Amino acid sequence: MSLSLALNTARASLSATSTQIETTARNIGNAGQPGASRKIAVTTTEASGGAYVVAVSRASDSALYTRMLGATSNAADRQAVLDGLNRLRTGMGDPTGDSAPAARIGALGDALAQFANAPDDPAFGVRAVTVAQDLATALNAAATTVRTVRTDADAGMARSVVRVNDLLKQFAAENDAVVKGTGAGRDVSDALDRRDTLLAGIAEEMGVTAVSRANNDLVLYTDGGATLFETVPRSVTFKTTPVLAAGMAGQAVMVDGVSVTGADAAMPLRSGRIAGLAELRDRSAVTLETQLDSMALGLVQAFAETDQSGTGAPDAPGLFTDGTANLPAQATGLAARLAVNAAVDPARGGSPSLLRDGGINGAAYVANAGGQASFADQLQATGTALADVRDFDPAAGIPARSTLADFAAASTGWLEGQRQVAAGAADSEYALLSHASQALSNATGINMDDEYARQLDLERSYQASSKLIAVINGLYDALFQAVR
């Protein structure tokens, strides 16, 4: 080998090693940064034997990354549903305690039975009214919780849409940098990291699929097939629902004018926080709302007064009424408006004895025409009606024919079942996300020990190349001395 060839080889090796050392230093500096991947200085060997750096690339694993994105979307979806169901459960009261609707309905039946056993004792009448008020208040509170959860889910969807649009704008900038840099042969590894981090953020809000094109360009689609990004971001829009009417679905999220949430969605989202919030707002909470309204309707019907005069007057509300005075009927279901009739409430000038005698709605509805203090027929009939098997709304999602107490217990069981399913799914998805993230980190992440060890090896190689250049320099000096 000639001295000039040896010198060129040593200089190329020195330059390549210097770039490799710089790359390991860059890795060490980025260690611990979210989304940072290991950078690799790719080297090749010239025909002359010298090494030089072709490009700086990054460690990647598209299969693991795709799996991590899917787990991110699924986990966010299930967590959104679980958080809402936990709030609904709190609003329904302890399912094993006295505050649950089934327990309160049972307590009302007991209070009526006690009053029927001693109809001449006004204290039992007062207690029956108090228990009825507690039941109405519990249903009011549960219905209010349902409405709050639905409203909050709607607002959460709006926040998610704002975040998606912001992330898409940032994604467009990074994607443009990647495409232009790749075409120009520049190092785009950091821009790729930033773009992947933004994509993971989008995946939290909605399920997303990425398709790669020339020059590392990416096209994004929702998991339902709607185009989310192609060269430029597509518009994601959502209008907060002004009034979430009882039993009605809210506004849909639109991607480029195509609905992606709701029963009529053209390309429905299958995962992501938005999908979970839409399910909570339009399905889970609405089903529970229907159950609560069915309970309230059953109570109104069970305690309704019937015409005693024979004139064919229609049934009229008895102990329980639709208290629409202070609530917008179009926005709330019957459970939110249920109230105890003022005619039997002593705190509002009413008389609990009307439960025994009838006549809440006037003389035509009086059952105890003689005014006997021992009259118990009306109370016994009401207790029987409360315990009767009746038909409920099939949309409630639980057996539509049962007693009020059994229906209320089934409602509690349904909610607990939904919550347990969501909790199990969330745990499973988070476990999968953890495993996928760890596997991706192992494959593409930065290991400080490995980087330090590699840096030491590269420093030794650098020193060797430097010594070789020094030796060649000495040989050149000797050669020139001999020539002179």
C-alpha positions as CSV (number, residue, x, y, z in Angstrom):
1,M,0.0,0.0,0.0
2,S,1.3,3.4,-0.9
3,L,1.7,6.1,1.8
4,S,-0.8,8.3,0.1
5,L,-3.4,5.5,0.0
6,A,-2.7,4.7,3.6
7,L,-3.1,8.3,4.5
8,N,-6.4,8.7,2.7
9,T,-7.7,5.5,4.3
10,A,-6.7,6.8,7.8
11,R,-8.2,10.2,7.2
12,A,-11.5,8.6,5.9
13,S,-11.6,6.4,9.0
14,L,-10.9,9.3,11.2
15,S,-13.8,11.3,9.7
16,A,-16.2,8.4,9.8
17,T,-15.3,7.7,13.5
18,S,-15.7,11.4,14.3
19,T,-19.2,11.3,12.9
20,Q,-20.0,8.1,14.8
21,I,-18.8,9.6,18.0
22,E,-20.9,12.7,17.4
23,T,-23.9,10.4,16.8
24,T,-23.4,8.5,20.1
25,A,-23.0,11.8,21.9
26,R,-26.3,12.9,20.3
27,N,-28.0,9.7,21.5
28,I,-26.7,10.2,25.1
29,G,-28.0,13.8,25.0
30,N,-31.4,12.6,23.9
31,A,-31.7,9.8,26.3
32,G,-34.8,10.1,28.4
33,Q,-36.5,12.4,25.9
34,P,-40.0,11.2,25.0
35,G,-40.1,9.8,21.5
36,A,-36.4,9.9,21.0
37,S,-35.0,7.0,19.0
38,R,-31.4,5.7,18.7
39,K,-29.5,7.4,15.9
40,I,-27.1,5.3,13.7
41,A,-24.3,6.6,11.6
42,V,-24.4,4.2,8.6
43,T,-20.9,3.6,7.2
44,T,-19.6,1.9,4.0
45,T,-16.2,1.0,2.7
46,E,-14.6,2.4,-0.4
47,A,-12.8,0.3,-3.0
48,S,-9.6,1.8,-1.6
49,G,-10.4,0.5,1.8
50,G,-11.4,3.7,3.5
51,A,-14.6,4.0,5.5
52,Y,-17.0,6.9,5.3
53,V,-20.5,7.8,6.6
54,V,-23.3,7.5,4.1
55,A,-26.1,8.8,6.3
56,V,-27.4,9.1,9.8
57,S,-30.5,7.0,10.2
58,R,-32.6,6.0,13.2
59,A,-33.6,2.7,14.7
60,S,-37.2,1.9,13.9
61,D,-39.7,-1.0,14.0
62,S,-42.8,-0.2,12.0
63,A,-44.7,-3.3,13.2
64,L,-44.2,-2.5,16.9
65,Y,-44.9,1.2,16.3
66,T,-48.2,0.3,14.6
67,R,-49.1,-2.0,17.4
68,M,-48.3,0.7,20.0
69,L,-50.5,3.2,18.1
70,G,-53.5,0.8,18.1
71,A,-53.0,0.1,21.8
72,T,-52.9,3.8,22.5
73,S,-56.2,4.4,20.8
74,N,-57.9,1.4,22.4
75,A,-56.7,2.3,25.9
76,A,-57.9,5.9,25.5
77,D,-61.3,4.7,24.3
78,R,-61.9,2.3,27.1
79,Q,-60.6,4.7,29.8
80,A,-63.0,7.5,28.6
81,V,-65.9,5.0,28.9
82,L,-64.7,3.7,32.3
83,D,-64.3,7.2,33.8
84,G,-67.9,8.1,32.8
85,L,-69.3,4.8,34.1
86,N,-67.5,5.3,37.4
87,R,-69.2,8.7,37.7
88,L,-72.6,7.2,36.9
89,R,-72.1,4.5,39.5
90,T,-71.3,7.2,42.1
91,G,-74.5,9.0,41.1
92,M,-76.6,5.9,41.5
93,G,-75.4,5.3,45.0
94,D,-73.7,2.4,46.7
95,P,-75.2,-0.7,45.0
96,T,-75.0,-2.7,48.2
97,G,-76.2,0.1,50.5
98,D,-79.5,1.9,51.3
99,S,-79.0,4.7,48.8
100,A,-79.5,2.6,45.7
101,P,-82.8,3.0,43.9
102,A,-83.8,-0.7,44.6
103,A,-83.2,-0.3,48.3
104,R,-85.2,3.0,48.4
105,I,-88.1,1.4,46.6
106,G,-88.0,-1.4,49.1
107,A,-88.0,1.1,51.9
108,L,-91.0,2.8,50.5
109,G,-92.9,-0.5,50.3
110,D,-92.0,-1.1,53.9
111,A,-93.2,2.4,54.9
112,L,-96.5,1.8,53.1
113,A,-97.0,-1.5,54.8
114,Q,-96.4,0.0,58.3
115,F,-98.8,2.8,57.5
116,A,-101.4,0.2,56.3
117,N,-101.0,-1.7,59.6
118,A,-101.6,1.5,61.6
119,P,-103.6,3.8,59.4
120,D,-104.7,5.9,62.3
121,D,-101.1,6.9,63.3
122,P,-100.2,10.0,61.4
123,A,-96.5,9.5,62.2
124,F,-96.4,6.5,59.8
125,G,-98.0,8.7,57.1
126,V,-95.3,11.3,57.6
127,R,-92.6,8.7,57.4
128,A,-94.0,7.3,54.2
129,V,-93.9,10.7,52.6
130,T,-90.3,11.3,53.8
131,V,-89.2,8.0,52.3
132,A,-90.9,8.9,49.1
133,Q,-89.1,12.2,49.0
134,D,-85.8,10.4,49.6
135,L,-86.6,8.1,46.6
136,A,-87.5,11.0,44.4
137,T,-84.4,13.0,45.4
138,A,-82.2,9.9,44.7
139,L,-83.6,9.5,41.2
140,N,-83.3,13.3,40.7
141,A,-79.6,13.1,41.7
142,A,-78.9,10.1,39.5
143,A,-80.6,11.7,36.5
144,T,-78.6,14.9,37.1
145,T,-75.4,12.9,37.2
146,V,-76.3,11.3,33.9
147,R,-77.0,14.6,32.3
148,T,-73.7,16.0,33.7
149,V,-71.7,13.1,32.4
150,R,-73.3,13.5,29.0
151,T,-72.6,17.2,29.0
152,D,-69.0,16.7,30.1
153,A,-68.5,14.0,27.4
154,D,-69.8,16.4,24.8
155,A,-67.4,19.1,26.0
156,G,-64.6,16.5,26.1
157,M,-65.2,15.7,22.5
158,A,-64.9,19.4,21.6
159,R,-61.6,19.6,23.5
160,S,-60.3,16.5,21.7
161,V,-61.2,17.9,18.3
162,V,-59.3,21.1,19.1
163,R,-56.3,19.0,20.1
164,V,-56.5,16.9,16.9
165,N,-56.5,19.9,14.7
166,D,-53.6,21.4,16.5
167,L,-51.6,18.2,16.3
168,L,-52.4,17.9,12.6
169,K,-51.0,21.3,11.9
170,Q,-47.8,20.4,13.7
171,F,-47.7,17.1,12.0
172,A,-48.0,18.8,8.6
173,A,-44.9,21.0,9.4
174,E,-42.9,18.0,10.5
175,N,-44.0,15.9,7.6
176,D,-43.1,18.6,5.2
177,A,-39.6,18.8,6.8
178,V,-39.2,15.1,6.5
179,V,-40.2,14.9,2.8
180,K,-38.0,17.9,1.8
181,G,-35.1,16.7,3.9
182,T,-35.3,13.2,2.5
183,G,-35.4,14.4,-1.0
184,A,-32.4,16.6,-0.4
185,G,-30.4,13.8,1.3
186,R,-30.3,15.6,4.7
187,D,-30.5,14.0,8.1
188,V,-34.3,13.9,9.0
189,S,-34.1,11.5,11.9
190,D,-35.1,14.1,14.6
191,A,-38.0,15.3,12.4
192,L,-39.1,11.7,12.1
193,D,-39.1,11.3,15.9
194,R,-41.1,14.5,16.3
195,R,-43.6,13.4,13.7
196,D,-44.0,10.0,15.4
197,T,-44.6,11.7,18.7
198,L,-47.3,13.9,17.2
199,L,-48.9,10.8,15.5
200,A,-49.1,9.0,18.9
201,G,-50.9,12.1,20.3
202,I,-53.4,12.0,17.5
203,A,-53.9,8.2,18.2
204,E,-55.0,9.1,21.7
205,E,-57.9,11.1,20.4
206,M,-58.9,8.9,17.5
207,G,-57.9,5.6,15.9
208,V,-55.5,6.3,13.1
209,T,-53.7,4.4,10.3
210,A,-50.5,5.7,8.6
211,V,-49.5,4.8,5.1
212,S,-46.0,5.6,3.9
213,R,-45.2,7.1,0.5
214,A,-42.1,8.2,-1.4
215,N,-39.6,10.4,0.5
216,N,-41.0,9.2,3.9
217,D,-44.2,11.0,3.2
218,L,-47.2,9.8,5.4
219,V,-50.9,9.8,4.7
220,L,-53.2,9.4,7.7
221,Y,-56.6,7.8,7.8
222,T,-58.9,7.3,10.7
223,D,-59.5,3.7,11.7
224,G,-62.9,4.0,10.0
225,G,-61.4,5.0,6.7
226,A,-61.8,8.8,6.6
227,T,-58.8,10.7,5.2
228,L,-57.2,12.7,8.0
229,F,-54.1,14.0,6.4
230,E,-52.8,13.9,2.8
231,T,-50.2,16.6,2.1
232,V,-52.3,19.0,4.1
233,P,-54.5,18.3,7.2
234,R,-58.2,17.7,6.7
235,S,-60.6,19.7,8.8
236,V,-62.0,18.0,11.9
237,T,-65.1,19.8,13.1
238,F,-67.5,19.5,16.0
239,K,-70.3,21.7,17.3
240,T,-71.0,21.4,21.0
241,T,-74.6,20.1,21.5
242,P,-76.6,23.1,22.8
243,V,-79.2,20.9,24.6
244,L,-78.7,17.2,25.2
245,A,-82.3,16.3,25.2
246,A,-83.3,13.2,27.2
247,G,-82.7,10.0,25.2
248,M,-81.3,11.9,22.2
249,A,-77.8,11.6,20.7
250,G,-75.6,14.7,20.5
251,Q,-73.8,16.3,17.6
252,A,-71.4,14.2,15.4
253,V,-67.7,14.8,14.9
254,M,-66.9,15.4,11.2
255,V,-63.7,14.7,9.3
256,D,-63.6,16.6,6.1
257,G,-67.4,16.9,6.1
258,V,-67.9,13.1,6.8
259,S,-69.5,12.1,10.1
260,V,-67.3,9.7,12.2
261,T,-69.4,9.4,15.3
262,G,-73.0,8.6,15.9
263,A,-75.4,5.9,14.8
264,D,-75.5,7.3,11.3
265,A,-71.8,7.9,10.9
266,A,-70.6,7.2,7.4
267,M,-67.1,6.2,8.6
268,P,-67.4,5.6,12.3
269,L,-64.4,5.8,14.6
270,R,-63.6,2.5,16.3
271,S,-61.2,3.7,18.9
272,G,-59.6,6.7,20.6
273,R,-60.9,9.1,23.2
274,I,-63.5,10.7,20.9
275,A,-65.0,7.3,20.2
276,G,-65.2,6.4,23.9
277,L,-66.8,9.8,24.8
278,A,-69.3,9.4,22.0
279,E,-70.2,5.9,23.2
280,L,-70.6,7.2,26.7
281,R,-72.7,10.3,25.7
282,D,-75.0,8.6,23.2
283,R,-75.2,5.0,24.4
284,S,-74.2,4.1,27.9
285,A,-75.5,7.2,29.6
286,V,-78.6,7.3,27.5
287,T,-79.5,3.7,28.4
288,L,-79.1,4.5,32.1
289,E,-81.2,7.6,31.6
290,T,-83.9,5.4,30.0
291,Q,-83.8,3.1,33.0
292,L,-84.2,5.9,35.5
293,D,-87.0,7.4,33.5
294,S,-88.7,4.0,33.4
295,M,-88.5,3.8,37.2
296,A,-89.9,7.2,37.6
297,L,-92.8,6.4,35.3
298,G,-93.4,3.2,37.1
299,L,-93.7,5.1,40.4
300,V,-96.1,7.7,39.0
301,Q,-98.3,4.8,37.6
302,A,-98.1,2.7,40.8
303,F,-99.3,5.6,42.9
304,A,-101.8,7.1,40.5
305,E,-105.3,7.8,41.8
306,T,-108.3,6.3,40.1
307,D,-111.7,7.8,39.7
308,Q,-114.0,6.7,42.6
309,S,-117.1,8.6,41.5
310,G,-117.9,6.4,38.4
311,T,-117.8,9.4,36.1
312,G,-114.9,7.9,34.1
313,A,-112.4,10.5,35.0
314,P,-108.8,9.6,34.0
315,D,-106.2,8.4,36.4
316,A,-104.4,11.3,38.0
317,P,-100.9,11.6,39.7
318,G,-100.9,10.6,43.3
319,L,-97.9,10.5,45.6
320,F,-95.5,11.1,42.7
321,T,-95.8,13.8,40.1
322,D,-94.0,15.2,37.2
323,G,-92.5,18.3,38.7
324,T,-91.9,20.4,35.6
325,A,-92.2,23.8,37.3
326,N,-88.5,24.4,37.8
327,L,-87.0,22.2,35.1
328,P,-86.9,22.3,31.3
329,A,-88.9,19.3,30.3
330,Q,-87.4,19.1,26.8
331,A,-83.9,18.7,28.3
332,T,-84.5,16.3,31.1
333,G,-86.2,13.0,31.5
334,L,-89.0,12.2,34.0
335,A,-86.5,10.9,36.6
336,A,-84.9,14.4,36.9
337,R,-88.4,16.0,37.3
338,L,-90.0,13.5,39.6
339,A,-91.3,15.0,42.8
340,V,-93.6,14.2,45.7
341,N,-97.0,15.7,45.4
342,A,-97.3,18.9,47.5
343,A,-100.8,17.8,48.6
344,V,-99.3,15.1,50.8
345,D,-96.2,17.0,52.0
346,P,-96.8,18.5,55.4
347,A,-93.8,20.8,54.9
348,R,-95.8,22.5,52.1
349,G,-99.1,22.5,53.8
350,G,-100.2,19.0,52.6
351,S,-101.7,16.1,54.5
352,P,-100.1,12.6,54.5
353,S,-103.6,11.2,55.3
354,L,-104.5,11.7,51.7
355,L,-102.3,8.6,51.0
356,R,-104.7,6.6,53.2
357,D,-108.0,8.3,52.1
358,G,-107.3,9.3,48.5
359,G,-108.5,12.7,47.1
360,I,-105.2,14.2,46.2
361,N,-106.9,15.2,43.0
362,G,-110.3,16.2,44.4
363,A,-113.5,14.6,45.7
364,A,-113.9,12.3,42.7
365,Y,-110.8,10.4,43.8
366,V,-111.6,10.0,47.5
367,A,-111.6,6.3,48.4
368,N,-112.3,6.7,52.2
369,A,-115.7,8.4,51.8
370,G,-116.6,7.7,55.4
371,G,-113.4,9.2,56.8
372,Q,-112.6,6.2,59.0
373,A,-109.3,6.4,60.7
374,S,-108.8,2.7,60.4
375,F,-109.3,2.7,56.6
376,A,-106.3,0.7,55.0
377,D,-107.7,-0.4,51.7
378,Q,-106.1,2.4,49.7
379,L,-102.7,1.8,51.3
380,Q,-102.9,-1.9,50.7
381,A,-103.9,-1.4,47.1
382,T,-101.0,1.0,46.6
383,G,-98.6,-1.4,48.2
384,T,-99.8,-4.1,45.8
385,A,-99.5,-1.8,42.8
386,L,-95.9,-1.0,43.8
387,A,-95.1,-4.7,43.9
388,D,-96.9,-5.6,40.7
389,V,-95.1,-6.9,37.6
390,R,-95.3,-4.2,34.9
391,D,-94.0,-3.4,31.5
392,F,-91.0,-1.1,31.1
393,D,-89.3,0.5,28.1
394,P,-87.5,-2.2,26.0
395,A,-84.8,0.4,25.2
396,A,-83.7,0.2,28.8
397,G,-81.6,-2.8,27.9
398,I,-82.7,-4.9,30.9
399,P,-85.7,-7.2,31.3
400,A,-88.7,-5.2,30.2
401,R,-91.3,-7.0,32.4
402,S,-90.7,-7.1,36.1
403,T,-91.5,-5.4,39.4
404,L,-90.2,-1.9,40.1
405,A,-87.8,-3.2,42.7
406,D,-86.5,-5.9,40.4
407,F,-86.1,-3.4,37.6
408,A,-84.2,-1.0,39.8
409,A,-81.9,-3.9,40.9
410,A,-81.4,-5.0,37.3
411,S,-80.5,-1.4,36.5
412,T,-77.8,-1.3,39.2
413,G,-76.6,-4.7,38.0
414,W,-76.5,-3.5,34.4
415,L,-74.4,-0.5,35.3
416,E,-72.0,-2.5,37.4
417,G,-71.7,-5.1,34.6
418,Q,-70.9,-2.3,32.1
419,R,-68.3,-0.8,34.5
420,Q,-66.6,-4.1,35.1
421,V,-66.4,-4.9,31.4
422,A,-64.9,-1.5,30.7
423,A,-62.5,-1.8,33.6
424,G,-61.3,-5.2,32.3
425,A,-60.9,-3.9,28.8
426,A,-59.1,-0.8,30.0
427,D,-56.7,-2.9,32.1
428,S,-56.1,-5.2,29.1
429,E,-55.4,-2.4,26.7
430,Y,-53.1,-0.6,29.1
431,A,-51.2,-3.8,29.7
432,L,-50.9,-4.3,25.9
433,L,-49.8,-0.7,25.5
434,S,-47.2,-1.1,28.2
435,H,-45.8,-4.3,26.5
436,A,-45.8,-2.7,23.1
437,S,-44.2,0.5,24.3
438,Q,-41.5,-1.5,26.2
439,A,-40.8,-3.7,23.2
440,L,-40.6,-0.6,20.9
441,S,-38.3,1.1,23.4
442,N,-36.1,-2.0,23.5
443,A,-35.9,-2.1,19.8
444,T,-35.5,1.6,19.0
445,G,-34.8,3.4,22.3
446,I,-31.5,4.7,23.6
447,N,-29.6,2.5,26.1
448,M,-27.0,4.7,28.0
449,D,-24.7,1.7,28.8
450,D,-24.6,0.6,25.2
451,E,-23.9,4.1,24.0
452,Y,-21.1,4.7,26.5
453,A,-19.5,1.4,25.6
454,R,-19.8,2.1,21.9
455,Q,-18.3,5.6,22.5
456,L,-15.3,4.1,24.2
457,D,-14.8,1.7,21.3
458,L,-15.0,4.6,18.8
459,E,-12.6,6.7,20.8
460,R,-10.0,3.8,20.6
461,S,-10.6,3.6,16.9
462,Y,-10.2,7.3,16.6
463,Q,-6.9,7.1,18.5
464,A,-5.7,4.3,16.3
465,S,-6.4,6.3,13.2
466,S,-4.7,9.3,14.7
467,K,-1.6,7.2,15.5
468,L,-1.6,5.8,12.0
469,I,-1.6,9.3,10.5
470,A,1.2,10.2,12.9
471,V,3.2,7.2,11.7
472,I,2.5,8.1,8.0
473,N,3.6,11.6,8.7
474,G,6.8,10.4,10.2
475,L,7.4,8.2,7.2
476,Y,6.8,11.1,4.9
477,D,9.3,13.2,6.9
478,A,11.9,10.4,6.6
479,L,11.2,10.1,2.9
480,F,11.6,13.9,2.4
481,Q,14.9,13.9,4.4
482,A,16.2,11.1,2.2
483,V,15.3,13.0,-0.9
484,R,17.0,16.1,0.3
